[in-house]
């Protein structure tokens, strides 16, 4: 593992993290970059070896975190904050360096409940994972 890169990512996350969307410690640690359209959230990030499992590819927990984050950020951007009620992840292929991209979209946007989907591709455009999730919209916080 590239310890210098891991320490640099950790130190950067410590210095730049805030208790706000897009700036939470883990988002900063993994180098997540968020962009939005009216109906989608795109997350791009560098794939680093400190994210790897013992097989040399991105750990499934990192993948699930990015998928969940993309969906949560889209919900917050379009409707307001929410809480993940459930999420299903299908792992289709390993995620390898140098970068990965995730895109979240709404399947259905209700007043109290929203259904979302996120897809994650590696740098070569191979679909690596798909997640679907159910979210509760936190209406009191959305105002």
N, C-alpha and C positions, 0 to 999 in steps of 0.2 A: 504494500500500500504506500502511496505517496504521502508520507506523514506531513511534509511541508504544505502540500495543497490542503490536506485535511485540517491542519492547524490554522491555515490562512482562512479557510471557509468558516471555521468555528469563531475565530477572532472577529472576522467581518460581521458575522451574525450577531455576536455579542454587542458590537459597537452600533449596529444599524437597526436592531430589532426594536419594535414598539408594540404596545398592545392594540394593534389596529390591523385591519385586513391588508394583505399584501406585505405586511411588515413583521409578522410573527416570527419568532426565532427560527422555527423549522423551515419556513418559507425562505428566509434569508440564508440559512445554513445550506440548503439545497440549491440556492441561486435561482429560485423561481421568478420568472418574468411574466407578468400578466398583461394581456390586452383584451379589449372588449368590443363587441358589436352590440346591436340591440338585443340579439337573441343567442349570443355565444360568448364563451370565455376561452381564450387560448392561453395556454401556459407553456413556456419553453424553458428548458434548463440544460446546463451542461451535465453530461454523465461522467462522474468521477469514480475512481476505484474505491473510495471510502463508502460508496453506496452499495457495493457488491456483496453478494452472497458467496459461499465457498466455491461456487461453480464459475465465478468470474463474470457474472451478469448482475444487473440491478436487482436487489432484494425485492421480493413481492410486497413487503411492508412499505418500502419507499414508493413503489408503483401505486399501491392503494392510497397512500397519503396524497400523492399528486392528483389522482383521479378524484378523490374526495374534495380536495382543495379547489380544483377547477369547478366542480359542481357547486360547492358552497359559495365561492366567489361570484359565480354567475347569479345565483339566487340573491345574494346581497346586492349586487349591482342592479338587477332588474326589478326585484320585489322588496327586498329588505332581508335582514338576517334570519337565519333559520337553524334548525337542529336536524342532523341526520337521524332518521328513524331506522332505516335499514339500508344496506348496500350489498350488492352482489358484484363480485369481480370475476371475470373470466380471463385467465392468463393464456395468451395464444402463442407468444414467441418471446424469446429472451430480449431484453433491452441492452444494447451495447453502445459504447461510446461512438461519436463524441457528443451528440446532443439528442434530446428527445423532445417531442411536442405532444401536448394533450389538448383536446378540445371538448368542451362541455356544451350541451344544448338541452333545452327543455323538451320533454316528451309531452307534458301537460302542466299547465300553470294554473293552479286553483287559488282560491282566497286563503285557505288554511293549509292545504297540502299541495306539494309540487312533486312532480316526477321528472327526474333528470337522467341523462346518459352522458358518459364521457368516454372518449377513445384516446389511446396513447400509441404513438408511433415512434419508432427509433429513427435515427438520422438517415437511414436509407429508405424510409417510407414504409417499412414493414409494420403492419398493425400488430402491436404487442399485447394490448389488453383493452378490454371493454368493461365498463361498469354501468350498472343502473342503480338508481337509488330513490328512496322516498324521503321527503323532507317535510318537517312541520315549519310553517312560516311563523316566526315570532312577531306577531302583529303589534304588540305593545312597544317593542323595540324598533319596529319598522317606521314608525311615525316620525 
